[in-house]
Amino acid sequence: MAIEGHKYIFVLGGVMSGVGKGVAASSMGLILQQRGFGVNLVKVDPYLNVDAGTMNPTEHGEVFVLKSGLETDQDMGNYERFLNRDLGPEDYMTSGMVYQSVINRERALEYGGKCIEAIPHVRDEILARIEAAAANNGSRISVIEIGGTVGDFQNALFIEAARVLRLTRPDDVRFVMVSYLPVPNTLGEMKTKPTQSAVRELNSYGVQPDFIIARSNGPMDAKRKEKLAIWCNVRPDHIISAPDVDSIYDVPLNFEKDNLGDLLLNALSLPKETKADFTEWQKFVNNTKITTPELKIGIVGKYFDTGDFVLSDAYLSVIEALKFSGAALQVKPKIEWINAKSIEKDGPAALAGFAGIIVPGGFGETGIEGKIIAAKYCRENKIPYFGLCYGMHMLVIEYARNVLGLDGAHTVEIDPKTQYPVVDVMPDQKRLIAEGKYGGTMRLGTYPAKLGEGTIASDAYGVAQVDERHRHRYEINPEYVPQLIEKGLVFSGTSPDGVLMEIAELPKSEHPFMLGCQFHPELQARPLAPHPLFTAFLTAAIDTNGASA
């Protein structure tokens, strides 16, 4: 169980989703961590999926993989980036996880013949997981984000669990509502009524917020704060204005300006002995705001089928990793989206003029030939190319087709009958896939890779072995590795036993940066610790093409 006197902050949403609960929770975690307190962040997703791995990125955004291999919501990525540390599987839960656990225990007769009900059994499982997360982290404060919006049927049990925790530990539990205050164009006035209604809805659950973080497109004035204080029964100084900002990394700095750290510690009866030091964070934020020199980077993706909009959230960690390395190099990566299906239709003309091209991860047939065309174009025109997971497969397939002369070489994911299966499924997974059991069949989480000396990869990392996070079913087929090496491709990273190919590259004498990795380096990029491969990629793009002033 959690340590005596452990503190809990529950973050809830009001009015509508997508207004920044995850960023608010991340920022509060960072602020409290900077004050010297051990903090763990927990994300609660109310959906019935057991994990986020089977959800379509065009609907839910990026799947973020933890070190343990658990597939989670993209908010977990923000948590890790803000706290600058790895989180564990206990820091994430879904309704599916909770119900599955309760049902498994019932099937094993662990409830002693009782009638199993949502209350108390499901509620108590939620509480047990929250307490376990605190205990496993050895933290002093838990910040728990409950997904969705107050009033949603799906998250009611989680709010009930939080209510009961506060009832039993009134001095240790506080509630923060992140709500939206619209400014209708026809009125030009910030309206508080939707948030008042959201608070009343929360009150109907038996919960009163201690803080309101008021999201809007501009700062809140004193009059609006006074209205919220009166009608929501929240202290005026506990209503925090949170206007739109240029970067999510500004948010903890703005919260500090409003003394949110002191207010939270006062509310939790915790000492304010250590002053937060945001010097390095402020330096990073300043570097993200430089506008010149500019580096034009193209991302060849496939998850664009969302009507008239580009769902950049499907590649969120890639975007952030570019920002971090750009800030370290003091250049501005200008990201442009290139639809792989358009390249299939119109050829590689859309790739011209970029300082570097990234082909990120993905699954399935859609746009694959466009990605292979992109790899060929970059190889032949000496444009820095960075392939992430699927992007490495594209690099190898293109090389096999056009350098080895293996016409029709492919991945068995797309063409199970290809004559040249240069990318194949792991043998121990073939049976599960044949049975249609796709969930949980991938190589997930952190695995080691040893690096070859004198390669782009080893020069970037500066070490002989690294640990990186994976999310894939298919590998470079070992049968074709000798042929690929003979024709000049370098496998600069392999599993320690040499069986699995982790990084493929062309020698620097042949190409400034033609590199693909089987893992997802973007998952370990942090604001104050940019990933070395992204930094090496941007450096090559600068050296090869220059950055525009």
NUVO-616165 format. One record per residue (C-alpha): residue number from 1; residue in one letter; x, y, z. Coordinates in steps of 0.1 Angstrom, whole numbers, always signed. Layout:
BEGIN
> NUM,a,X,Y,Z
...
***
This chain:
BEGIN
> 1,m,+0,+0,+0
> 2,a,+10,+37,-3
> 3,i,+31,+53,+23
> 4,e,+13,+70,+52
> 5,g,+2,+106,+44
> 6,h,+6,+101,+6
> 7,k,-10,+129,-13
> 8,y,-33,+126,-43
> 9,i,-43,+152,-69
> 10,f,-71,+141,-93
> 11,v,-74,+160,-126
> 12,l,-108,+160,-142
> 13,g,-122,+176,-173
> 14,g,-151,+200,-177
> 15,v,-172,+212,-206
> 16,m,-153,+193,-233
> 17,s,-124,+170,-239
> 18,g,-91,+178,-256
> 19,v,-85,+211,-238
> 20,g,-53,+200,-220
> 21,k,-59,+178,-189
> 22,g,-28,+158,-198
> 23,v,-6,+189,-202
> 24,a,-20,+204,-170
> 25,a,-13,+171,-151
> 26,s,+22,+169,-166
> 27,s,+29,+205,-156
> 28,m,+17,+201,-121
> 29,g,+39,+170,-118
> 30,l,+69,+189,-131
> 31,i,+63,+218,-107
> 32,l,+60,+195,-77
> 33,q,+90,+175,-87
> 34,q,+110,+207,-91
> 35,r,+100,+215,-55
> 36,g,+118,+183,-44
> 37,f,+89,+159,-41
> 38,g,+87,+125,-55
> 39,v,+58,+125,-80
> 40,n,+41,+98,-100
> 41,l,+16,+105,-128
> 42,v,-12,+82,-135
> 43,k,-35,+82,-166
> 44,v,-69,+67,-164
> 45,d,-86,+59,-198
> 46,p,-123,+49,-194
> 47,y,-125,+28,-226
> 48,l,-129,-9,-225
> 49,n,-98,-17,-245
> 50,v,-73,-35,-223
> 51,d,-46,-13,-237
> 52,a,-43,+13,-265
> 53,g,-25,-10,-289
> 54,t,-54,-20,-310
> 55,m,-68,+14,-315
> 56,n,-66,+33,-348
> 57,p,-42,+63,-346
> 58,t,-65,+83,-369
> 59,e,-91,+81,-342
> 60,h,-72,+81,-309
> 61,g,-38,+95,-318
> 62,e,-4,+79,-311
> 63,v,+1,+47,-292
> 64,f,+29,+54,-267
> 65,v,+49,+23,-256
> 66,l,+64,+22,-221
> 67,k,+97,+7,-212
> 68,s,+78,-24,-200
> 69,g,+61,-28,-233
> 70,l,+27,-16,-222
> 71,e,+8,+2,-251
> 72,t,-7,+33,-237
> 73,d,-24,+67,-244
> 74,q,-2,+95,-258
> 75,d,-6,+114,-225
> 76,m,+19,+90,-210
> 77,g,+44,+103,-235
> 78,n,+38,+139,-222
> 79,y,+42,+126,-186
> 80,e,+76,+110,-194
> 81,r,+88,+141,-213
> 82,f,+78,+165,-186
> 83,l,+92,+144,-157
> 84,n,+122,+134,-177
> 85,r,+120,+98,-165
> 86,d,+104,+64,-174
> 87,l,+70,+55,-161
> 88,g,+59,+20,-152
> 89,p,+28,-1,-162
> 90,e,+12,+6,-129
> 91,d,+9,+43,-139
> 92,y,-17,+35,-165
> 93,m,-51,+19,-164
> 94,t,-81,+14,-186
> 95,s,-116,+2,-177
> 96,g,-107,-29,-197
> 97,m,-78,-36,-174
> 98,v,-99,-31,-143
> 99,y,-128,-52,-154
> 100,q,-105,-79,-168
> 101,s,-87,-81,-134
> 102,v,-120,-83,-115
> 103,i,-134,-110,-138
> 104,n,-103,-130,-136
> 105,r,-103,-129,-98
> 106,e,-140,-139,-98
> 107,r,-133,-169,-121
> 108,a,-105,-180,-98
> 109,l,-129,-179,-68
> 110,e,-109,-152,-51
> 111,y,-140,-134,-39
> 112,g,-152,-163,-18
> 113,g,-186,-168,-35
> 114,k,-197,-131,-32
> 115,c,-220,-114,-58
> 116,i,-195,-93,-78
> 117,e,-208,-58,-85
> 118,a,-194,-25,-98
> 119,i,-196,-11,-63
> 120,p,-177,-21,-43
> 121,h,-156,-45,-63
> 122,v,-147,-26,-95
> 123,r,-144,+6,-75
> 124,d,-121,-11,-50
> 125,e,-99,-25,-78
> 126,i,-95,+11,-91
> 127,l,-84,+22,-56
> 128,a,-60,-7,-53
> 129,r,-44,+2,-86
> 130,i,-40,+39,-76
> 131,e,-25,+29,-42
> 132,a,-2,+4,-59
> 133,a,+11,+30,-84
> 134,a,+20,+53,-54
> 135,a,+37,+24,-35
> 136,n,+56,+11,-65
> 137,n,+69,+46,-73
> 138,g,+78,+54,-37
> 139,s,+65,+88,-45
> 140,r,+51,+115,-21
> 141,i,+24,+128,-45
> 142,s,+3,+111,-71
> 143,v,-13,+132,-99
> 144,i,-41,+111,-115
> 145,e,-57,+122,-147
> 146,i,-92,+108,-153
> 147,g,-99,+107,-190
> 148,g,-130,+121,-206
> 149,t,-153,+148,-193
> 150,v,-174,+151,-162
> 151,g,-208,+137,-171
> 152,d,-195,+109,-192
> 153,f,-210,+76,-182
> 154,q,-177,+58,-188
> 155,n,-156,+76,-161
> 156,a,-182,+77,-133
> 157,l,-167,+47,-114
> 158,f,-133,+63,-114
> 159,i,-147,+96,-100
> 160,e,-165,+75,-74
> 161,a,-133,+58,-65
> 162,a,-117,+92,-61
> 163,r,-146,+104,-40
> 164,v,-143,+75,-16
> 165,l,-105,+81,-13
> 166,r,-112,+117,-3
> 167,l,-138,+106,+22
> 168,t,-114,+83,+39
> 169,r,-84,+106,+36
> 170,p,-98,+141,+35
> 171,d,-64,+158,+42
> 172,d,-46,+139,+14
> 173,v,-69,+143,-17
> 174,r,-75,+173,-38
> 175,f,-95,+178,-71
> 176,v,-85,+200,-100
> 177,m,-110,+206,-128
> 178,v,-96,+217,-162
> 179,s,-125,+234,-179
> 180,y,-131,+254,-211
> 181,l,-144,+290,-212
> 182,p,-156,+298,-247
> 183,v,-155,+333,-262
> 184,p,-183,+332,-289
> 185,n,-173,+354,-319
> 186,t,-208,+370,-320
> 187,l,-205,+381,-283
> 188,g,-168,+387,-278
> 189,e,-172,+379,-241
> 190,m,-157,+350,-221
> 191,k,-186,+328,-208
> 192,t,-184,+311,-175
> 193,k,-218,+293,-176
> 194,p,-206,+261,-192
> 195,t,-180,+257,-164
> 196,q,-205,+265,-137
> 197,s,-227,+237,-152
> 198,a,-197,+213,-153
> 199,v,-190,+220,-116
> 200,r,-226,+213,-107
> 201,e,-224,+181,-126
> 202,l,-193,+172,-106
> 203,n,-211,+181,-74
> 204,s,-238,+156,-82
> 205,y,-211,+129,-79
> 206,g,-204,+141,-44
> 207,v,-171,+159,-55
> 208,q,-162,+195,-51
> 209,p,-132,+208,-71
> 210,d,-105,+226,-51
> 211,f,-90,+242,-81
> 212,i,-103,+252,-115
> 213,i,-78,+256,-144
> 214,a,-97,+278,-168
> 215,r,-87,+271,-204
> 216,s,-95,+297,-231
> 217,n,-81,+314,-261
> 218,g,-71,+344,-239
> 219,p,-64,+352,-202
> 220,m,-93,+354,-178
> 221,d,-101,+388,-163
> 222,a,-109,+395,-126
> 223,k,-147,+397,-133
> 224,r,-149,+362,-148
> 225,k,-127,+348,-120
> 226,e,-150,+364,-94
> 227,k,-181,+348,-110
> 228,l,-165,+314,-111
> 229,a,-155,+317,-75
> 230,i,-190,+326,-63
> 231,w,-210,+302,-84
> 232,c,-185,+272,-82
> 233,n,-176,+277,-45
> 234,v,-139,+278,-53
> 235,r,-114,+303,-38
> 236,p,-106,+330,-63
> 237,d,-68,+324,-60
> 238,h,-75,+287,-68
> 239,i,-89,+296,-102
> 240,i,-60,+296,-126
> 241,s,-61,+313,-159
> 242,a,-47,+291,-187
> 243,p,-48,+309,-220
> 244,d,-36,+293,-253
> 245,v,+2,+294,-256
> 246,d,+27,+289,-284
> 247,s,+40,+257,-268
> 248,i,+28,+232,-242
> 249,y,+62,+236,-226
> 250,d,+52,+272,-216
> 251,v,+25,+258,-194
> 252,p,+45,+249,-162
> 253,l,+62,+283,-165
> 254,n,+29,+301,-166
> 255,f,+15,+280,-138
> 256,e,+45,+290,-117
> 257,k,+38,+327,-124
> 258,d,+4,+321,-109
> 259,n,+20,+304,-78
> 260,l,+2,+271,-85
> 261,g,+30,+252,-69
> 262,d,+27,+271,-36
> 263,l,-11,+268,-38
> 264,l,-11,+230,-43
> 265,l,+14,+225,-15
> 266,n,-6,+247,+8
> 267,a,-38,+227,-1
> 268,l,-20,+194,+6
> 269,s,-4,+207,+39
> 270,l,+31,+201,+25
> 271,p,+62,+222,+32
> 272,k,+75,+247,+6
> 273,e,+111,+244,+15
> 274,t,+126,+239,-19
> 275,k,+123,+266,-46
> 276,a,+117,+253,-81
> 277,d,+146,+259,-106
> 278,f,+133,+262,-141
> 279,t,+166,+277,-156
> 280,e,+172,+248,-179
> 281,w,+136,+244,-188
> 282,q,+133,+281,-196
> 283,k,+164,+279,-218
> 284,f,+149,+249,-237
> 285,v,+116,+268,-241
> 286,n,+134,+299,-254
> 287,n,+153,+277,-280
> 288,t,+120,+262,-292
> 289,k,+108,+297,-301
> 290,i,+136,+306,-325
> 291,t,+123,+312,-360
> 292,t,+157,+312,-379
> 293,p,+175,+294,-392
> 294,e,+148,+271,-405
> 295,l,+151,+235,-416
> 296,k,+125,+220,-439
> 297,i,+117,+185,-428
> 298,g,+92,+163,-446
> 299,i,+73,+135,-428
> 300,v,+60,+108,-452
> 301,g,+30,+94,-434
> 302,k,-2,+75,-440
> 303,y,-25,+84,-411
> 304,f,-42,+113,-428
> 305,d,-77,+100,-434
> 306,t,-95,+123,-411
> 307,g,-116,+144,-435
> 308,d,-101,+178,-442
> 309,f,-76,+177,-413
> 310,v,-42,+162,-408
> 311,l,-41,+142,-375
> 312,s,-5,+151,-365
> 313,d,-12,+134,-331
> 314,a,-7,+101,-348
> 315,y,+30,+111,-350
> 316,l,+32,+132,-318
> 317,s,+64,+118,-304
> 318,v,+82,+122,-337
> 319,i,+72,+158,-338
> 320,e,+83,+164,-303
> 321,a,+116,+146,-308
> 322,l,+124,+169,-338
> 323,k,+116,+199,-316
> 324,f,+139,+188,-288
> 325,s,+169,+182,-312
> 326,g,+161,+214,-330
> 327,a,+162,+233,-298
> 328,a,+196,+217,-289
> 329,l,+210,+227,-323
> 330,q,+192,+261,-322
> 331,v,+175,+255,-355
> 332,k,+137,+256,-363
> 333,p,+125,+223,-379
> 334,k,+97,+233,-402
> 335,i,+76,+201,-405
> 336,e,+56,+195,-436
> 337,w,+33,+165,-441
> 338,i,+36,+144,-472
> 339,n,+9,+118,-479
> 340,a,+25,+86,-490
> 341,k,-6,+78,-512
> 342,s,+0,+110,-531
> 343,i,+36,+99,-539
> 344,e,+22,+66,-552
> 345,k,-1,+86,-575
> 346,d,+22,+115,-586
> 347,g,+57,+103,-580
> 348,p,+85,+118,-559
> 349,a,+81,+154,-570
> 350,a,+66,+163,-536
> 351,l,+99,+153,-519
> 352,a,+119,+180,-536
> 353,g,+133,+209,-516
> 354,f,+134,+192,-482
> 355,a,+166,+192,-461
> 356,g,+156,+158,-447
> 357,i,+129,+131,-449
> 358,i,+114,+110,-421
> 359,v,+94,+79,-428
> 360,p,+78,+70,-394
> 361,g,+61,+38,-381
> 362,g,+29,+23,-393
> 363,f,+10,-9,-402
> 364,g,-7,-21,-433
> 365,e,-6,-17,-470
> 366,t,-19,+18,-474
> 367,g,+8,+41,-489
> 368,i,+36,+16,-487
> 369,e,+48,+20,-523
> 370,g,+49,+58,-518
> 371,k,+72,+52,-488
> 372,i,+95,+29,-509
> 373,i,+96,+56,-536
> 374,a,+106,+81,-509
> 375,a,+135,+59,-497
> 376,k,+147,+54,-533
> 377,y,+146,+92,-540
> 378,c,+165,+100,-508
> 379,r,+191,+74,-514
> 380,e,+198,+85,-550
> 381,n,+197,+122,-543
> 382,k,+217,+121,-511
> 383,i,+189,+136,-490
> 384,p,+191,+126,-453
> 385,y,+166,+99,-447
> 386,f,+155,+86,-412
> 387,g,+133,+55,-412
> 388,l,+115,+46,-379
> 389,c,+105,+10,-376
> 390,y,+83,+6,-407
> 391,g,+106,+33,-423
> 392,m,+135,+9,-418
> 393,h,+116,-18,-436
> 394,m,+111,+5,-465
> 395,l,+148,+13,-466
> 396,v,+157,-24,-468
> 397,i,+130,-33,-493
> 398,e,+140,-5,-516
> 399,y,+177,-15,-513
> 400,a,+169,-51,-520
> 401,r,+148,-42,-551
> 402,n,+170,-16,-567
> 403,v,+205,-24,-555
> 404,l,+204,-62,-551
> 405,g,+181,-66,-581
> 406,l,+155,-87,-561
> 407,d,+125,-75,-581
> 408,g,+94,-77,-561
> 409,a,+112,-80,-527
> 410,h,+87,-71,-500
> 411,t,+75,-76,-465
> 412,v,+53,-106,-458
> 413,e,+30,-83,-439
> 414,i,+19,-69,-473
> 415,d,+27,-97,-497
> 416,p,+28,-131,-480
> 417,k,+37,-148,-512
> 418,t,+66,-126,-522
> 419,q,+95,-144,-538
> 420,y,+119,-123,-517
> 421,p,+106,-119,-482
> 422,v,+133,-95,-469
> 423,v,+110,-85,-440
> 424,d,+93,-114,-423
> 425,v,+74,-121,-391
> 426,m,+91,-135,-361
> 427,p,+88,-173,-361
> 428,d,+73,-176,-326
> 429,q,+45,-152,-337
> 430,k,+34,-170,-369
> 431,r,+11,-194,-351
> 432,l,-7,-166,-332
> 433,i,-12,-145,-363
> 434,a,-25,-175,-382
> 435,e,-51,-179,-355
> 436,g,-61,-142,-358
> 437,k,-47,-134,-323
> 438,y,-31,-100,-331
> 439,g,-33,-83,-297
> 440,g,-2,-87,-277
> 441,t,+18,-106,-304
> 442,m,+44,-79,-310
> 443,r,+79,-73,-298
> 444,l,+71,-46,-273
> 445,g,+91,-25,-249
> 446,t,+128,-21,-243
> 447,y,+155,-43,-259
> 448,p,+192,-39,-261
> 449,a,+212,-33,-293
> 450,k,+249,-35,-297
> 451,l,+265,-9,-321
> 452,g,+292,-14,-347
> 453,e,+322,+8,-344
> 454,g,+328,+37,-368
> 455,t,+292,+38,-379
> 456,i,+268,+68,-379
> 457,a,+248,+51,-352
> 458,s,+278,+45,-328
> 459,d,+291,+81,-335
> 460,a,+256,+95,-326
> 461,y,+252,+75,-294
> 462,g,+288,+75,-283
> 463,v,+284,+41,-265
> 464,a,+287,+5,-275
> 465,q,+252,-7,-265
> 466,v,+219,+10,-261
> 467,d,+184,+2,-249
> 468,e,+155,+12,-271
> 469,r,+117,+7,-272
> 470,h,+101,-15,-298
> 471,r,+66,-20,-312
> 472,h,+65,-43,-342
> 473,r,+58,-79,-354
> 474,y,+82,-80,-384
> 475,e,+119,-82,-386
> 476,i,+146,-80,-413
> 477,n,+148,-116,-426
> 478,p,+182,-130,-415
> 479,e,+184,-150,-447
> 480,y,+189,-119,-468
> 481,v,+213,-101,-444
> 482,p,+246,-115,-460
> 483,q,+234,-103,-495
> 484,l,+225,-69,-482
> 485,i,+258,-65,-465
> 486,e,+277,-77,-495
> 487,k,+260,-49,-516
> 488,g,+270,-22,-491
> 489,l,+242,-19,-466
> 490,v,+256,-17,-430
> 491,f,+237,-32,-401
> 492,s,+252,-9,-375
> 493,g,+229,-21,-347
> 494,t,+220,-57,-338
> 495,s,+206,-77,-309
> 496,p,+234,-88,-286
> 497,d,+233,-123,-301
> 498,g,+235,-109,-336
> 499,v,+202,-124,-348
> 500,l,+180,-94,-351
> 501,m,+189,-63,-372
> 502,e,+182,-32,-352
> 503,i,+198,-4,-373
> 504,a,+205,-3,-410
> 505,e,+225,+25,-426
> 506,l,+247,+34,-456
> 507,p,+283,+44,-448
> 508,k,+288,+81,-444
> 509,s,+312,+79,-474
> 510,e,+282,+69,-495
> 511,h,+254,+90,-481
> 512,p,+252,+118,-455
> 513,f,+225,+100,-435
> 514,m,+206,+71,-448
> 515,l,+195,+53,-416
> 516,g,+166,+32,-404
> 517,c,+160,+17,-370
> 518,q,+138,-11,-360
> 519,f,+128,+6,-328
> 520,h,+111,+39,-320
> 521,p,+137,+64,-308
> 522,e,+111,+91,-306
> 523,l,+96,+74,-275
> 524,q,+127,+82,-254
> 525,a,+134,+118,-266
> 526,r,+130,+143,-238
> 527,p,+130,+182,-237
> 528,l,+162,+183,-217
> 529,a,+177,+151,-232
> 530,p,+172,+150,-270
> 531,h,+175,+117,-287
> 532,p,+210,+113,-304
> 533,l,+197,+98,-336
> 534,f,+173,+127,-342
> 535,t,+201,+152,-334
> 536,a,+224,+133,-358
> 537,f,+197,+134,-385
> 538,l,+191,+171,-382
> 539,t,+229,+177,-381
> 540,a,+232,+158,-414
> 541,a,+203,+178,-429
> 542,i,+221,+211,-419
> 543,d,+255,+200,-432
> 544,t,+240,+187,-465
> 545,n,+215,+213,-473
> 546,g,+220,+241,-449
> 547,a,+193,+259,-429
> 548,s,+175,+289,-443
> 549,a,+177,+322,-425
***
